[in-house]
Amino acid sequence: HSSRSHAIFTVYLQVIYTDPLGHQHLRKAKLNLVDLAGSERHGKTGISTNSGHAFTESKSINLSLSCLGKVIQALSADKPGHVPYRESKLTRLLQDSLGGNARTMMIACLSPSDTNFEETLSTLKYAHTTKSVNNKPIMNVEQDPKDQMIRELQNEIRNLRNRLDNRGLDTS
């Protein structure tokens, strides 16, 4: 079996706590630890292009890294438009971590050798672009369904009153 692959380890956390008023709340979190395979340079790694298993595997690795790069590029743009999450299984699995309600961090492994200068530079550019992704995470807290329903109804009443006020009608 090959060691050239991506690895995703996901941890789901749930904490139930009671506030001072006696209401129970549920906090949820998901932690994705991702180890990406390095891009494969066929000439440098000695993989032949004779359509063998190793060549096919390296093409898949390069394709998923390229798709991830497109997603990161789209998310780091000033005005993000379409984000191509569906182009790769990797980006689809990491969709909520990259552009959702999450904090994202990248640790880049570099080689000090001058023979790997191109790979090191490419990795640094990748990490720099990843640093530009802006997410606005909020805490995932689930409350009692009745409280949530009351909040939604209060918001709806507020919105309806605003619509009536904008029409110049009396709300009483």
Secondary structure, DSSP 8 states (H G I E B T S, - for coil): --S-S-EEEEEEEEEEEE-TTS-EEEEEEEEEEEE------HHHHT--SSS-HHHHHHHHHHHHHHHHHHHHHHHHSSS-----GGG-HHHHHTHHHHHSSS-----------GGGHHHHHHHHHHHHHHHT-------EEE--HHHHHHHHHHHHHHHHHHHHHHHT----
